[in-house]
């Protein structure tokens, strides 16, 4: 019931906004018509005599300007449909120049058509036209200028809207990245990771001082790497794997021989661009849900390959997998996976794939398909 009332309220507000817009447009066009009518009347003053009647030129120009009530929305629609920029300005000329000529011609002939159909008729108009044809020429030129102003305003509005959208998009990316980095420090779904790592270091100090020192250094490297790319939306796959291996080295100390990993990535893919901190939550999820609950030996495989123009990255574990009816809930309720999907949507829109499925050999298989972008120096090549 509440949803139905909300829909009705939105529909009512939409109709009211449309009515207000067209009422405002009508007032604007009528006012411009009156101004133009007075201009025509004053310009017809010669030798102390006004050579046209005020009521005639006012009716003529007001009728002519009222057609803009229909033309202006068309110009705005065309501007949204074909936004101009440095790449397509030539195509824009092919669209907007003929449209401008057509609209200016319609504005010029509209009052003449009204005059012929509803007022004096064709014969009277033809007697009037030879002596007043310059009115039509003037109206046509003014219409072209006004069309250019409306088009410029519409394009400027589009540009500002795109600028605001890009600015908002950048802010959302920054927010997503900051949240991801914070989640990485807290180990996303495992807030006790740092405690467990320090506890393992403490235990190793009694048994293997050299190993404890090595793990302390690894933990320091891990924390440093989570912060060194602050503000970076994408990194190379090589950098991402370096971060992941640092994390896995710490986890291997915790799980010992129970955890083995296998990373298979072709050397030519190492310079591909991937979202910063995208793999760690996927692997951490595999360790927590696939490896930790089982006493058996656990293995995680990370593979990357190029597939039909995509960069395909797969993370698989040998755990028990997930029941099919719980698969969708995992994507929406799990912080690590839902955060990953949200970041991918922010970065790539719909141009990515994020799939979960139970592998045939057992365990969960998470597959990312990202746009294949390679970095060479300062340039990025698709």
Secondary structure in CASP SS format (residue, H / E / C, confidence):
PFRMAT SS
TARGET T0000
AUTHOR 0000-0000-0000
METHOD secondary structure of the structure
MODEL  1
X C 1.00
X H 1.00
X H 1.00
X H 1.00
X H 1.00
X H 1.00
X H 1.00
X H 1.00
X H 1.00
X H 1.00
X H 1.00
X H 1.00
X H 1.00
X H 1.00
X H 1.00
X H 1.00
X H 1.00
X H 1.00
X H 1.00
X H 1.00
X H 1.00
X H 1.00
X H 1.00
X H 1.00
X H 1.00
X H 1.00
X H 1.00
X H 1.00
X H 1.00
X H 1.00
X H 1.00
X H 1.00
X H 1.00
X H 1.00
X H 1.00
X H 1.00
X H 1.00
X H 1.00
X H 1.00
X H 1.00
X H 1.00
X H 1.00
X H 1.00
X C 1.00
X E 1.00
X E 1.00
X C 1.00
X C 1.00
X E 1.00
X E 1.00
X C 1.00
X C 1.00
X C 1.00
X H 1.00
X H 1.00
X H 1.00
X H 1.00
X H 1.00
X H 1.00
X H 1.00
X H 1.00
X H 1.00
X H 1.00
X H 1.00
X H 1.00
X H 1.00
X C 1.00
X H 1.00
X H 1.00
X H 1.00
X H 1.00
X H 1.00
X H 1.00
X H 1.00
X H 1.00
X H 1.00
X H 1.00
X H 1.00
X H 1.00
X H 1.00
X H 1.00
X C 1.00
X C 1.00
X C 1.00
X C 1.00
X C 1.00
X C 1.00
X C 1.00
X H 1.00
X H 1.00
X H 1.00
X H 1.00
X H 1.00
X H 1.00
X H 1.00
X H 1.00
X H 1.00
X H 1.00
X H 1.00
X H 1.00
X H 1.00
X H 1.00
X H 1.00
X H 1.00
X H 1.00
X H 1.00
X H 1.00
X H 1.00
X H 1.00
X H 1.00
X H 1.00
X H 1.00
X H 1.00
X H 1.00
X H 1.00
X H 1.00
X H 1.00
X H 1.00
X H 1.00
X C 1.00
X C 1.00
X H 1.00
X H 1.00
X H 1.00
X H 1.00
X H 1.00
X H 1.00
X H 1.00
X H 1.00
X H 1.00
X H 1.00
X H 1.00
X H 1.00
X H 1.00
X H 1.00
X H 1.00
X H 1.00
X H 1.00
X H 1.00
X H 1.00
X H 1.00
X H 1.00
X H 1.00
X H 1.00
X H 1.00
X H 1.00
X H 1.00
X H 1.00
X H 1.00
X H 1.00
X H 1.00
X H 1.00
X H 1.00
X H 1.00
X H 1.00
X H 1.00
X H 1.00
X H 1.00
X H 1.00
X H 1.00
X H 1.00
X H 1.00
X H 1.00
X H 1.00
X H 1.00
X H 1.00
X H 1.00
X H 1.00
X H 1.00
X H 1.00
X H 1.00
X H 1.00
X H 1.00
X H 1.00
X H 1.00
X H 1.00
X H 1.00
X H 1.00
X H 1.00
X H 1.00
X H 1.00
X H 1.00
X H 1.00
X H 1.00
X H 1.00
X C 1.00
X C 1.00
X C 1.00
X C 1.00
X C 1.00
X C 1.00
X C 1.00
X H 1.00
X H 1.00
X H 1.00
X H 1.00
X H 1.00
X H 1.00
X H 1.00
X H 1.00
X H 1.00
X H 1.00
X H 1.00
X H 1.00
X H 1.00
X H 1.00
X H 1.00
X C 1.00
X H 1.00
X H 1.00
X H 1.00
X H 1.00
X H 1.00
X H 1.00
X H 1.00
X H 1.00
X H 1.00
X H 1.00
X H 1.00
X H 1.00
X H 1.00
X H 1.00
X H 1.00
X H 1.00
X H 1.00
X H 1.00
X H 1.00
X H 1.00
X C 1.00
X C 1.00
X C 1.00
X C 1.00
X C 1.00
X E 1.00
X E 1.00
X E 1.00
X H 1.00
X H 1.00
X H 1.00
X H 1.00
X H 1.00
X H 1.00
X H 1.00
X H 1.00
X H 1.00
X H 1.00
X H 1.00
X H 1.00
X H 1.00
X H 1.00
X H 1.00
X H 1.00
X H 1.00
X H 1.00
X H 1.00
X H 1.00
X H 1.00
X H 1.00
X E 1.00
X E 1.00
X E 1.00
X E 1.00
X E 1.00
X E 1.00
X E 1.00
X C 1.00
X H 1.00
X H 1.00
X H 1.00
X C 1.00
X C 1.00
X E 1.00
X E 1.00
X E 1.00
X E 1.00
X C 1.00
X C 1.00
X C 1.00
X C 1.00
X H 1.00
X H 1.00
X H 1.00
X H 1.00
X H 1.00
X H 1.00
X H 1.00
X H 1.00
X H 1.00
X H 1.00
X H 1.00
X H 1.00
X C 1.00
X C 1.00
X C 1.00
X C 1.00
X C 1.00
X C 1.00
X E 1.00
X E 1.00
X E 1.00
X E 1.00
X E 1.00
X E 1.00
X E 1.00
X E 1.00
X E 1.00
X E 1.00
X C 1.00
X C 1.00
X E 1.00
X E 1.00
X E 1.00
X E 1.00
X E 1.00
X E 1.00
X E 1.00
X E 1.00
X C 1.00
X C 1.00
X C 1.00
X C 1.00
X C 1.00
X C 1.00
X H 1.00
X H 1.00
X H 1.00
X H 1.00
X H 1.00
X H 1.00
X H 1.00
X H 1.00
X H 1.00
X H 1.00
X C 1.00
X H 1.00
X H 1.00
X H 1.00
X H 1.00
X H 1.00
X H 1.00
X H 1.00
X H 1.00
X H 1.00
X H 1.00
X H 1.00
X H 1.00
X H 1.00
X H 1.00
X C 1.00
X C 1.00
X C 1.00
X C 1.00
X E 1.00
X E 1.00
X E 1.00
X E 1.00
X E 1.00
X E 1.00
X C 1.00
X C 1.00
X C 1.00
X C 1.00
X C 1.00
X E 1.00
X E 1.00
X E 1.00
X E 1.00
X E 1.00
X E 1.00
X E 1.00
X E 1.00
X C 1.00
X C 1.00
X E 1.00
X E 1.00
X E 1.00
X C 1.00
X C 1.00
X E 1.00
X E 1.00
X E 1.00
X C 1.00
END
